[in-house]
Amino acid sequence: PKERHDDDDDDDWISVDPIPGGFICNLGDMLARWTNGIYVSTPHRVLRPKTDRISVPFFYDPNYDALVEPIDALVEKSGHPPCFDSIMYGDHLLAKTSTNFKY
């Protein structure tokens, strides 16, 4: 897989070398919101590997009508005010998926 440096504004990607017996877990936008940025949602993509690999994507999302906002205890732990406004998950999902493809 390729991961983008979160401090880069360009299209530079770094390789993530496989570790035997290991796995990669990409965190999404909702965990970034709930944790007030303690965990970062990383842009990612996977390029076709030169060797066989097993890929089992699994997505676990809130209910479409769930209100997502930073959790108070994690805002305190982060040491700064809330970084994200409250949002209904369905509104976020629609906004994100409507920009996935150029028509």
C-alpha positions, 0 to 999 in steps of 0.5 A: 500500500501507499500512504501519503505524508499527512504534512505534504500538500502534494502527491508524494506517497511513501511505500509501506512495506509488508511485515510477515503476519502483520496487517494495516489498519487505515483509520477514517474521517469519523475516528479523526472527528471523534478523537479531535484529531488524536487519530488522523484519517490518512488518504491511502491507495493500494497499487497492485503488488508484484507478489500475492497478497490477501486483502480483506477490506472492512468498513464499519460506519456509524448510522446514516443519521448519527451525529458525529462530533468530538468526544469531550474526554478526547477533546480534553486529552488532545489539549486543544479546542474541538477541531471539527464541527458536529455533522450528521454522518449521512451528510458527510458520506454524501459529500465525500462520495459525491467527489470520488469520481469526475463526471 
